[in-house]
Amino acid sequence: MARRSGAATIAEVAKAAGVSPATVSRVMNDRFVGDPAVAERVRAVAADLSYSPSHFARSLALGQTKAIAFIVPDLANPAFQAVLSGLSKAAGRDGYRVLVADSSENPDEEPLLAREVRRRCDAIVLCAPRMSDEELSEIAGSLEPLVLINRTGSGDAVPSLAIDYRAGIRSLAEHLHSLGHRHLVYVEGPERSVSNRYRRDGLEEFERDTPGARVTRVAGGATTDDGIAAAPRVRETGATAALAFNDLVAIGLLNGLVDLGVEVPAEISVTGFDDIPFARFTTPPLTTASVPHPELGTQAWQRLLAVIRGEDPEPDLVLQPHVEIRSSTARPEHSA
């Protein structure tokens, strides 16, 4: 048989081998139980015609892709990269691949993206902290098997893992208060961020329970550029300590304050949230709330695999951050 250029279709292989396309499909997917000579002939023809079975078609035929999706608002954030690392390693040990979809910090894209990606995989780990509770409840059923990260579940059927942002930010505020800071400023996260709301709740609790302490809020975001942009507003508050939404914002804030001639921590102490790898290498090293992000990914996979297999997943989990004290915080030189 003359070798042709380019890959053949399943119909061409079937015609050349004198069998049906269904037989070719069963042979190529190792599901053929007929005459071994027929299987050998089909494989020989497929090799000669450079036929390669479509993974997508095979997935449809078998009812599974052995792939899951991880949806995040911004993969450039090292915190999400760490979750992905834990998730990918755990899933890989069980023979699954992880597809990644980034909503680019666009809350309106998250529901559309989740529905689109779900059609191409077996299940989803959804980290959609900007999606509203109403939207999440509306689409959760259509995405199952589903595990939520950084959100509480939208019902008993959806396992979830979350960080106690309320307790984490409060612990940071209490650390600053113990150093003598009484006027704090919080550089907020994205307006529609659920985790930002939890942080605000934690700071409001701290303010209510701590006589003499006050917390001013200024607009921020989730990136280093947002932190740089917030630096003038932070200085204008007169606060002696700043809590940033996350480490990226804190790193930007550190640089922005330096550009303004503000010394950290001599004039303003700065804290972050997440403990990304860069946090310990800033100047000065960043005090932050440390979160076990790789463990979050591992735990997410354990629950998702159980759901895929029709088993009961382990209970929902809320991980507790702990404060990593570094040189970006110190006692204030004067009271605000």
Secondary structure, DSSP 8 states (H G I E B T S, - for coil): ----SS---HHHHHHHHTS-HHHHHHHHTT---S-HHHHHHHHHHHHHTT----HHHHHHHHT--SEEEEEES-TTSHHHHHHHHHHHHHHHHTT-EEEEEE-TT-TTHHHHHHHHHHTTSSEEEE--TTS-HHHHHHHHHHH-SEEEESS--SSTTS-EEEE-HHHHHHHHHHHHHHTT--EEEEE---TT-HHHHHHHHHHHHHHHHSTT-EEEEE---SSHHHHHHHHHHHHHHT-SEEEESSHHHHHHHHHHHHHTT--TTTT-EEE-SB--GGGGGSSS--BEEE--HHHHHHHHHHHHHHHHTT------EEE--EEE--TT----SS--
